[in-house]
């Protein structure tokens, strides 16, 4: 009986390093309060790094990425790269429209 080790496992095409299985995480349900926090933050702070967005919205980095990916799929945010190679996230026109409509609706209900 042969014991599989990192070095004799032939399933890696000769690469001695084991394959790391990345768990495919996705949102099970959308928490609209989190979406609102993200959209509001990015409306006032344009072009932020993902880490800063997570900290300011009080989210774990992993959850923040899941929500940012969902917002990108919904075409509410856009991602750009600055001169130093960092990814900056900002609201798209559709995201700004969403914020404007939501703000106007909240003012109408409150007033």
Wavefront OBJ file of the C-alpha trace (Angstrom):
o trace
v 0.000 0.000 0.000
v 1.386 3.351 -1.053
v 0.852 6.322 1.245
v 0.035 9.564 -0.544
v 2.322 12.376 0.490
v 2.912 15.830 -0.805
v 5.916 14.629 -2.795
v 4.625 11.448 -4.432
v 1.116 12.506 -5.351
v 0.945 12.311 -9.157
v -2.318 14.236 -9.449
v -0.530 17.577 -9.595
v 1.259 17.211 -12.913
v 4.722 16.974 -11.326
v 4.172 19.941 -9.044
v 5.254 18.848 -5.530
v 2.978 21.412 -3.845
v -0.492 20.246 -2.867
v -3.444 21.887 -4.530
v -5.297 24.220 -2.265
v -9.053 23.942 -2.644
v -10.552 27.379 -2.421
v -13.992 27.246 -0.889
v -16.509 28.746 -3.261
v -18.338 31.128 -0.984
v -21.343 33.084 -2.065
v -24.037 35.034 -0.347
v -26.903 32.873 0.886
v -29.152 35.874 1.378
v -28.744 39.608 0.943
v -28.731 41.752 4.072
v -30.155 45.020 2.750
v -28.798 46.998 5.704
v -25.270 46.026 4.639
v -26.006 46.960 1.020
v -27.321 50.323 2.195
v -24.208 50.938 4.343
v -21.920 50.097 1.428
v -23.803 52.267 -1.061
v -24.008 55.214 1.355
v -20.299 55.005 2.183
v -19.240 54.863 -1.445
v -21.585 57.705 -2.358
v -19.730 60.055 -0.009
v -16.243 58.521 -0.265
v -15.480 57.933 -3.927
v -12.689 55.548 -4.919
v -11.846 53.538 -1.808
v -9.712 50.468 -1.268
v -11.555 47.268 -0.354
v -9.896 47.030 3.071
v -10.987 50.561 3.994
v -14.529 49.836 2.840
v -14.656 46.730 5.049
v -13.377 48.608 8.091
v -15.669 51.614 7.693
v -18.737 49.407 7.158
v -17.760 47.169 10.095
v -17.643 44.016 7.944
v -15.149 41.199 7.832
v -12.954 41.428 4.755
v -14.382 38.181 3.345
v -18.000 39.288 3.717
v -17.150 42.682 2.280
v -15.701 41.020 -0.831
v -18.828 38.888 -1.229
v -21.051 41.985 -1.107
v -18.746 43.956 -3.423
v -18.846 41.105 -5.932
v -22.649 41.077 -5.727
v -22.792 44.865 -6.149
v -20.544 44.555 -9.199
v -22.789 41.880 -10.715
v -25.751 44.221 -10.143
v -23.725 46.974 -11.906
v -23.893 49.239 -8.847
v -20.122 49.645 -8.430
v -17.100 49.903 -10.669
v -13.524 48.893 -9.986
v -10.550 50.901 -11.192
v -6.808 50.721 -10.677
v -4.917 53.785 -9.492
v -1.406 54.796 -10.546
v 0.192 52.666 -7.834
v -1.674 49.503 -8.891
v -4.240 49.490 -6.079
v -7.825 48.595 -6.853
v -10.289 51.358 -6.018
v -14.021 50.759 -5.754
v -16.611 53.451 -6.438
v -20.293 53.699 -7.263
v -21.345 53.432 -10.879
v -23.977 55.771 -12.304
v -26.591 53.116 -11.567
v -25.370 53.001 -7.941
v -25.565 56.787 -7.629
v -29.093 56.711 -9.033
v -30.042 54.041 -6.496
v -28.697 56.178 -3.670
v -30.501 59.292 -4.937
v -33.829 57.457 -5.259
v -33.428 55.844 -1.838
v -32.531 59.179 -0.223
v -35.498 60.936 -1.804
v -37.833 58.093 -0.747
v -36.563 58.240 2.851
v -37.058 62.027 2.967
v -40.596 61.704 1.603
v -41.489 59.064 4.198
v -39.866 61.041 7.055
v -41.366 64.385 6.001
l 1 2 3 4 5 6 7 8 9 10 11 12 13 14 15 16 17 18 19 20 21 22 23 24 25 26 27 28 29 30 31 32 33 34 35 36 37 38 39 40 41 42 43 44 45 46 47 48 49 50 51 52 53 54 55 56 57 58 59 60 61 62 63 64 65 66 67 68 69 70 71 72 73 74 75 76 77 78 79 80 81 82 83 84 85 86 87 88 89 90 91 92 93 94 95 96 97 98 99 100 101 102 103 104 105 106 107 108 109 110 111
